[in-house]
Each structure stands twice: as C-alpha cells, then as structure tokens.
Amino acid sequence: MKEFTQERNHFHAWSVGSVLHLNHISKYMKELTQERSRFHALNVGNVLLRNQFLSDIREFTQERSHFHALNVRSVLCLNQISRYMKELTQERSHFHAWSVGSVLHLNQISTYIRELTQERSRFHALNVGNVLHQTSENSHMREVIFLP
C-alpha cells in the first residue's frame, strides 16, 4: 500500500469514526491526494462495515472545495470485490456532497472499473441515498462525468 498526501487545509478530518469494522484485504493500492480545502471531512462514519477485497486500485484526487463532504455514512454495507479499479477526480465545487448515505446495500463484484470525474458545480449532490439495493456484477465498466 502506497499513499502520498499533501494537506494544506486547517482541519482535515473533524470526526472520523468506524471506518473499517472487519477485514480489509488489499493488493497494489496506490493513492495520491492533494487537498486544499478548509474542512475536508466534517463527519465520516461507518464507511466499510464488512470485507473489502481489492486488487490494483489507483486513486488520484485533487480537492479545492471548501466543504468536500459534510456527512458521509454507510457507503458500503456488505462485500465489495473489485479488481483493476482506477479513479481520477478533480473537484472544484464549494459543496460537493452534503449528505450521502446508504449508497451500496449488497454485493458489488466488478472488474476493470475506470471512473473519470471533473466537477465544477456549486451543489453537485445535495442528497444521494439508496442508489443500489441489489447485487451488481459488472465487467469493463467505464464512467466519464464532466459537469460544467
């Protein structure tokens, strides 16, 4: 596991609780983060409740928002088995996610996931809840989002 972080904010994490409850098996994880926001995460709780098996995960994040995540809870409730996941995120919004809860309730088995996101809106997601309720088996999923 390799992690590179440059933090220029005053309060990086106000309250982070119960991030990992059970096993976290990872291989070849790389993360690069540059944060310039004042309050990156005000309250993050119960992010992973069960096992997460990961292989070849790469994440690059540049955050320039004032309030990136005000309340993020129960993002993954059960297993997530992933392979070859790549994520590139550039965020320039003031309020990226006000409240995100219960995004995944069951298993997500994915291979070759690539996500590229550039966000420049003021209110990107005000409230996102109960997005996936059942099992999602994907191969070769690609998502590209550009918000003006």
C-alpha positions, 0 to 999 in steps of 0.5 A: 500500500502506497499513499502520498498526501499533501494537506494544506487545509486547517482541519482535515478530518473533524470526526472520523469514526468506524471506518473499517469494522472487519477485514480489509484485504488489499493488493497494489493500492496506490493513492495520491491526494492533494487537498486544499480545502478548509474542512475536508471531512466534517463527519465520516462514519461507518464507511466499510462495515464488512470485507473489502477485497481489492486488487490494483486500485489507483486513486488520484484526487485533487480537492479545492472545495471548501466543504468536500463532504459534510456527512458521509455514512454507510457507503458500503454495507456488505462485500465489495470485490473489485479488481483493476479499479482506477479513479481520477477526480478533480473537484472544484465545487464549494459543496460537493456532497452534503449528505450521502448515505446508504449508497451500496446495500449488497454485493458489488463484484466488478472488474476493470472499473475506470471512473473519470470525474471533473466537477465544477458545480456549486451543489453537485449532490445535495442528497444521494441515498439508496442508489443500489439495493441489489447485487451488481456484477459488472465487467469493463465498466467505464464512467466519464462525468464532466459537469460544467 
